[in-house]
């Protein structure tokens, strides 16, 4: 079967409601993707440990991207539902934490106020995110980047980012946290997967990408059909393309409406 599209979607604030993490409002569009055999690639700042249970609930067998593009997970044949081949792009978290620790101890770094996941207890993370205990524990099981709860000014954040850049680290602004990583972003991972599907199917696929935050920009800007999901807590991030779809519905409501309209329109023009 000719594969015309792949759909790549952020989770928090996009397929999942920002406040409740519910996805059920997107059920109709999820059903349409399944009926048309269109792959749904989840691409999130979440860990693989967080994403695996959600993929099971959504009955997804497609690849997925964890920790802001740090790794692509390709399902392998076999009885084990956790059997994946992993393609790694990001720096090991232990190395990132070592660099952040040096910054914190330096005279220049002492002026910045932030709290990383590594500094939080399970209870702290539950309070910050609203996650239950099991979900928070999975969120803490990070292998690559380090999310920071920024507790300082925007001006200090720019200074902090400049220091990190000199040390080879990058920052991406998500829905709740500033994510520190190195060597990866969602766009690089999606670009690799686009080539993977090209090799697998023998022809190019068009990317439909959905996101709501600055850390989604890299994947949205390489998509043929970029969709920005309206957020209840922040404005749309700025994109360079002219063909960007902006939803009027929040989270999974907007996700559902935009995909149904786009796919039904494309089917009608074929």
C-alpha positions as CSV (number, residue, x, y, z in Angstrom):
1,X,0.0,0.0,0.0
2,X,1.4,3.4,-0.9
3,X,2.1,5.4,2.2
4,X,1.1,9.0,1.5
5,X,1.3,10.6,5.0
6,X,2.8,10.1,8.4
7,X,1.4,12.1,11.3
8,X,3.8,13.2,14.0
9,X,2.3,14.6,17.2
10,X,3.4,16.2,20.4
11,X,1.6,15.0,23.5
12,X,1.2,17.4,26.5
13,X,-1.1,20.3,25.4
14,X,-1.5,18.7,21.9
15,X,-2.9,15.2,21.8
16,X,-3.2,15.3,25.6
17,X,-5.2,18.0,27.4
18,X,-2.8,20.4,29.2
19,X,-4.6,20.2,32.5
20,X,-6.1,16.7,32.6
21,X,-3.8,14.7,30.2
22,X,-7.0,13.3,28.7
23,X,-7.0,12.3,24.9
24,X,-10.5,11.0,24.4
25,X,-11.7,14.1,22.5
26,X,-9.4,13.0,19.7
27,X,-10.9,9.6,19.3
28,X,-12.6,10.2,15.9
29,X,-9.4,11.4,14.3
30,X,-7.5,8.5,15.8
31,X,-10.0,6.1,14.3
32,X,-9.6,7.8,10.9
33,X,-5.8,7.4,11.0
34,X,-6.2,3.7,11.9
35,X,-8.8,3.1,9.2
36,X,-6.5,4.7,6.5
37,X,-3.4,3.0,7.8
38,X,-1.6,6.3,8.4
39,X,1.2,6.0,11.0
40,X,0.9,8.1,14.1
41,X,4.4,8.9,15.5
42,X,4.2,10.2,19.0
43,X,7.0,12.8,19.5
44,X,7.3,14.2,23.0
45,X,9.5,15.5,25.8
46,X,8.2,12.5,27.8
47,X,10.4,9.5,28.5
48,X,10.0,6.2,26.8
49,X,8.7,4.8,30.1
50,X,5.9,7.3,30.0
51,X,5.0,6.8,26.4
52,X,4.9,3.0,26.3
53,X,1.7,2.7,28.4
54,X,0.0,5.4,26.4
55,X,0.9,3.7,23.1
56,X,-0.7,0.5,24.4
57,X,-3.9,2.3,25.4
58,X,-4.0,4.0,21.9
59,X,-3.2,0.6,20.3
60,X,-0.2,2.1,18.4
61,X,2.5,-0.1,16.7
62,X,4.3,2.7,15.0
63,X,7.7,4.1,15.9
64,X,7.9,6.9,18.5
65,X,10.3,9.6,19.6
66,X,11.1,10.3,23.2
67,X,12.8,13.1,25.2
68,X,12.5,15.9,22.6
69,X,14.1,13.9,19.8
70,X,16.9,12.3,21.9
71,X,16.0,8.8,20.6
72,X,13.8,7.1,18.0
73,X,12.2,3.8,19.0
74,X,11.5,1.3,16.3
75,X,9.2,-1.6,17.2
76,X,10.8,-5.0,16.5
77,X,9.0,-8.3,15.7
78,X,8.4,-10.6,18.7
79,X,6.2,-11.3,21.6
80,X,7.7,-8.7,23.9
81,X,5.7,-5.5,23.7
82,X,8.8,-3.6,24.9
83,X,11.0,-4.9,22.1
84,X,12.5,-1.9,20.3
85,X,15.5,-0.9,18.3
86,X,16.7,2.4,19.6
87,X,18.4,5.1,17.5
88,X,20.1,7.6,19.8
89,X,20.7,11.3,19.0
90,X,21.0,12.9,22.4
91,X,23.7,13.2,25.0
92,X,23.6,10.9,28.0
93,X,21.7,12.6,31.0
94,X,24.6,11.9,33.4
95,X,26.9,14.0,31.3
96,X,24.3,16.8,31.1
97,X,23.8,16.7,34.9
98,X,27.6,17.0,35.4
99,X,27.8,20.1,33.3
100,X,24.7,21.7,35.0
101,X,26.3,20.9,38.4
102,X,29.5,22.8,37.4
103,X,27.4,25.8,36.3
104,X,25.5,25.7,39.6
105,X,28.7,25.7,41.7
106,X,30.3,28.5,39.6
107,X,30.1,32.2,40.8
108,X,28.3,33.1,37.5
109,X,25.8,30.3,37.8
110,X,24.8,30.9,41.4
111,X,22.6,33.8,40.4
112,X,20.2,31.6,38.4
113,X,17.2,30.2,40.1
114,X,15.9,26.9,38.7
115,X,15.0,23.4,39.9
116,X,15.8,20.3,37.8
117,X,14.1,16.9,37.9
118,X,17.3,15.6,39.5
119,X,16.7,18.1,42.4
120,X,13.0,17.1,42.9
121,X,11.5,14.4,45.0
122,X,8.7,12.3,43.6
123,X,6.2,14.4,45.6
124,X,7.7,17.6,44.2
125,X,7.2,16.5,40.6
126,X,3.6,15.4,41.3
127,X,2.9,18.9,42.7
128,X,4.4,20.6,39.7
129,X,2.8,18.5,37.0
130,X,-0.4,17.1,38.5
131,X,0.8,13.6,37.6
132,X,-0.1,10.6,39.8
133,X,2.6,8.7,41.6
134,X,3.2,6.0,38.9
135,X,3.2,8.6,36.1
136,X,5.6,10.9,37.9
137,X,8.0,8.0,38.6
138,X,8.0,7.2,34.9
139,X,8.7,10.9,34.1
140,X,11.7,10.8,36.3
141,X,13.1,7.8,34.5
142,X,15.1,10.0,32.1
143,X,18.0,8.8,29.9
144,X,19.0,11.9,28.1
145,X,17.9,15.5,28.8
146,X,17.1,17.3,32.0
147,X,13.9,19.4,32.4
148,X,14.2,22.5,34.5
149,X,11.5,24.4,36.3
150,X,12.7,27.9,35.6
151,X,12.1,30.2,38.6
152,X,13.9,33.3,37.3
153,X,13.5,36.1,34.8
154,X,13.4,35.9,31.0
155,X,16.5,38.0,30.9
156,X,18.4,35.6,33.1
157,X,17.2,32.7,31.0
158,X,18.8,34.2,28.0
159,X,22.1,34.5,29.9
160,X,21.8,31.0,31.1
161,X,21.2,29.7,27.6
162,X,24.3,31.5,26.3
163,X,26.4,29.8,29.0
164,X,24.9,26.4,28.1
165,X,25.5,26.9,24.4
166,X,29.2,27.6,25.0
167,X,29.4,24.3,26.9
168,X,27.7,22.4,24.0
169,X,24.2,22.2,25.5
170,X,20.9,23.3,24.0
171,X,17.6,24.5,25.6
172,X,14.1,24.0,24.4
173,X,11.0,25.5,25.9
174,X,8.2,23.1,26.5
175,X,4.7,23.5,28.0
176,X,5.9,23.4,31.6
177,X,9.7,23.1,31.6
178,X,12.9,24.3,30.0
179,X,14.5,21.2,28.6
180,X,18.3,21.0,28.5
181,X,19.8,18.6,25.9
182,X,22.6,18.2,23.5
183,X,22.8,17.2,19.8
184,X,19.1,16.6,19.3
185,X,15.7,18.1,18.7
186,X,12.4,16.8,17.4
187,X,13.1,18.0,13.9
188,X,16.2,15.9,13.5
189,X,14.4,12.8,14.8
190,X,11.5,13.3,12.5
191,X,13.8,13.9,9.5
192,X,15.5,10.6,10.3
193,X,12.1,8.8,10.4
194,X,11.0,10.4,7.2
195,X,14.0,8.9,5.5
196,X,13.3,5.6,7.3
197,X,9.8,5.5,5.8
198,X,11.1,6.5,2.4
199,X,13.5,3.5,2.5
200,X,10.9,1.2,3.9
201,X,8.1,2.0,1.3
202,X,10.2,3.1,-1.7
203,X,8.6,6.6,-2.0
204,X,8.4,9.8,-0.1
205,X,5.8,10.5,2.5
206,X,4.4,13.9,3.5
207,X,4.6,14.8,7.1
208,X,1.6,16.2,9.1
209,X,3.0,17.6,12.4
210,X,1.0,18.8,15.4
211,X,2.4,20.7,18.4
212,X,1.8,23.7,20.7
213,X,5.2,24.8,22.1
214,X,8.6,26.2,21.1
215,X,10.2,22.7,21.4
216,X,7.8,21.6,18.5
217,X,9.1,24.2,16.1
218,X,11.9,22.1,14.5
219,X,9.5,19.3,13.6
220,X,6.7,21.7,12.5
221,X,9.0,23.6,10.2
222,X,10.0,20.5,8.2
223,X,6.4,19.3,7.8
224,X,4.4,19.7,4.7
225,X,1.3,20.3,6.8
226,X,2.2,22.0,10.2
227,X,-0.6,22.3,12.7
228,X,-0.4,24.5,15.8
229,X,-2.7,23.5,18.6
230,X,-4.2,26.3,20.7
231,X,-3.0,26.3,24.3
232,X,-4.9,27.5,27.3
233,X,-1.8,28.8,29.0
234,X,0.4,30.4,26.2
235,X,0.3,32.0,22.8
236,X,1.1,30.2,19.5
237,X,4.8,29.9,18.9
238,X,6.0,31.8,15.7
239,X,6.6,29.7,12.6
240,X,8.2,30.8,9.3
241,X,5.8,28.9,7.0
242,X,2.7,30.5,5.5
243,X,0.6,27.4,5.4
244,X,0.4,26.8,9.1
245,X,-3.0,25.7,10.5
246,X,-4.0,27.3,13.8
247,X,-6.7,25.4,15.7
248,X,-9.5,27.1,17.5
249,X,-10.0,24.2,19.9
250,X,-7.6,23.4,22.7
251,X,-5.5,20.3,23.0
252,X,-7.2,17.1,21.8
253,X,-10.3,19.0,20.7
254,X,-8.2,21.1,18.3
255,X,-6.1,18.0,17.3
256,X,-9.3,16.1,16.3
257,X,-10.8,19.0,14.4
258,X,-7.7,19.8,12.4
259,X,-6.8,16.3,11.4
260,X,-10.4,15.4,10.4
261,X,-10.7,18.5,8.3
262,X,-7.2,18.1,6.7
263,X,-7.5,14.4,5.9
264,X,-11.0,14.5,4.7
265,X,-10.1,17.5,2.4
266,X,-7.1,15.7,1.0
267,X,-9.2,12.5,0.4
268,X,-11.8,14.6,-1.4
269,X,-9.2,16.1,-3.8
270,X,-7.8,12.7,-4.8
